[in-house]
Amino acid sequence: MSKTQVVYKKRIIETLEELPESKLKEVLDFIEFLRNKRKRNEDPILRVSGCLSGDSLSAKEIEEDLYGEFQK
């Protein structure tokens, strides 16, 4: 973990400790939103669907993107 990450995590925890209990659920919801947003961006189906608005991909390229390169 980098020094910057440690500093950010410490500041986040300090700030959380100052928040009223009523705001903690809101913070948790936002953190989960960010985590889920990152997971959606990593989803191979979503990466392939991006080709619909740009250059087309071959079936082989789509399969490689979804399942990795096939090794014989």
Phi, psi and omega per residue, in radians:
M1 nan 2.338 -3.108
S2 -1.322 2.840 3.106
K3 -1.070 -0.651 3.133
T4 -1.103 -0.748 3.116
Q5 -1.081 -0.725 3.131
V6 -1.077 -0.759 3.139
V7 -1.114 -0.789 3.135
Y8 -1.082 -0.793 -3.122
K9 -1.100 -0.709 3.121
K10 -1.100 -0.786 3.127
R11 -1.116 -0.681 3.120
I12 -1.093 -0.827 -3.136
I13 -1.089 -0.760 3.119
E14 -1.067 -0.729 -3.137
T15 -1.194 -0.695 3.102
L16 -1.052 -0.679 -3.125
E17 -1.156 -0.399 3.134
E18 -1.530 -0.290 -3.089
L19 -1.308 2.577 3.022
P20 -1.212 2.684 -3.105
E21 -0.973 -0.590 -3.115
S22 -1.111 -0.374 -3.125
K23 -1.637 -0.239 -3.080
L24 -1.114 -0.670 3.106
K25 -1.096 -0.681 3.122
E26 -1.113 -0.726 3.107
V27 -1.127 -0.780 3.125
L28 -1.062 -0.760 3.102
D29 -1.024 -0.731 -3.139
F30 -1.166 -0.737 3.120
I31 -1.074 -0.774 3.116
E32 -1.136 -0.631 3.057
F33 -1.047 -0.811 3.140
L34 -1.107 -0.723 3.133
R35 -1.126 -0.776 3.140
N36 -1.174 -0.610 3.099
K37 -1.083 -0.739 3.125
R38 -1.139 -0.727 3.131
K39 -1.099 -0.702 3.123
R40 -1.095 -0.674 -3.137
N41 -1.193 -0.399 3.138
E42 -1.546 -0.171 -3.088
D43 -1.169 2.129 -3.108
P44 -1.092 -0.551 3.106
I45 -1.059 -0.733 -3.141
L46 -1.199 -0.589 3.085
R47 -1.127 -0.738 3.139
V48 -1.165 -0.701 -3.105
S49 -1.119 -0.385 3.087
G50 -1.108 -0.391 -3.138
C51 -1.226 -0.273 -3.116
L52 -1.152 -0.409 -3.117
S53 -1.784 0.037 -3.099
G54 -2.389 -2.481 3.126
D55 -1.148 2.505 -3.134
S56 -1.376 2.696 3.085
L57 -1.994 2.642 3.055
S58 -1.344 2.884 3.099
A59 -1.039 -0.671 3.138
K60 -1.114 -0.769 3.126
E61 -1.092 -0.692 3.116
I62 -1.127 -0.816 3.126
E63 -1.070 -0.717 3.111
E64 -1.107 -0.686 3.127
D65 -1.169 -0.681 -3.122
L66 -1.338 -0.772 -2.947
Y67 -2.014 -0.038 -3.071
G68 1.517 2.941 -3.109
E69 -1.258 2.268 -3.126
F70 -1.306 2.255 3.096
Q71 -1.836 2.191 3.121
K72 -1.458 nan nan
